[in-house]
């Protein structure tokens, strides 16, 4: 397709969509009361790094993928891109058909006809692809975040499909090639503050919750993470009057298996809340793959606040390393 | 008013307005919610009103639990309800094609479906809260005679537009969704309209809803008529 000035329209052609490829940004605020969750990039730190590497504004839209990512063919003027997360990907150059192995946290130039093949995330879930320029997205509630449940955000609330075209504007290849030395660390324990229904559970069950391991099951997606392990026994009531939820809330339904609410969660729920994951650990929580084991550790509110300050400072330091 | 404030995690306030689910308690929640919306505090990222609770999420980069709690406790409340809340009329088709739980309701309640509908359409309902899925209103209270528990096994897919009843409440499935409420009919009206970016949810907490019956022909022609 050509525009009227004869310039090629800049786009990605989706050759393979990947498993769960969506447009994401910071997410949308102040819509919980009408049932619309926060959404946004699951791993906020990696989202921020991807935009910083390609010199974009920090709230720019990026392409988020999970497990197997997309295969994309680039048509247009040359630009720069970067991928963040633990990601295996190749770049196939049109010029010489050579397959170049890509590294996360490094920028690459992209010329007309080049292809990016995002093979997989490596022992993690989410990765991010940022392009130097703007992805043409549709906003809802000031966010492009694709919410497949409410069918809102970019791409009419649908995942990216085979044959879709992802259009860009204001592409830039002016930024120099950058490289960041960064390793995603994993955490052994997810830190949690006691929930508002903590005392609904038996003493043994409270001990189980903070001492035993839980398996992350396959029923885990952008909405929630379902766990399995020793059953958590409720001694008061297996239901509460339906009330609001926030991301990171750990609910225990009648079957005794914890469910952690993630970014696209239902906004109202009626299961007792045993705990809430602290803000500092959320980015790492969402990267835990099904089949792994996790353990919870109790922290106080004041410790959680300090840990978040520290985590935030660490993120800022990483971003500052990218000049 | 607020009986107790605790923290829900490190980035939300959990405000308890009392144990009972009734209009008086819920009106307090909604009044507080409307006042907070009116103030538009930049550090507040979300406010979730429900039957008897109000959850206030905040940006941990800008504030913390103690600071925002103080702000909430010192909030001067204005009476805003009358200006903000509205009456909404919702057409419902109860043709057997849409009233998928009519037989179950007849058997369990031992009342004819016709009488159940007569009862259902006889009064206005009040929106206690909106959510779970985008735009889904939780309305009440339905009369004692037609109250019934949820299905023993929830449906994997409840059709979009379904009107469900359970216990003292009724709701509208704004999108196809899993669910266990007893379905009595379906509305052709789009309750959550994403094109209306200012106010995508047709029914908001505190609104009054009046359901009225339409025929299957009216139902089918509904969206062409406009």
Interface residues (C-beta under 8 A of the other chain):
Chain A: X29 X30 X31 X32 X33 X34 X35 X36 X38 X140 X141 X147 X149 X150 X151 X152 X157 X193 X195 X196 X241 X242 X243 X244 X245 X246 X248 X249 X266 X267 X268 X269 X273 X276 X277 X278 X279 X301 X304 X305 X308 X312
Chain B: X6 X7 X8 X9 X10 X11 X12 X14 X21 X33 X44 X45 X46 X47 X48 X49 X50 X51 X52 X53 X54 X55 X57 X60 X61 X64 X65 X129 X130 X131 X132 X133 X134 X135 X136 X138 X174 X175 X192 X194 X197 X200 X201 X204 X205
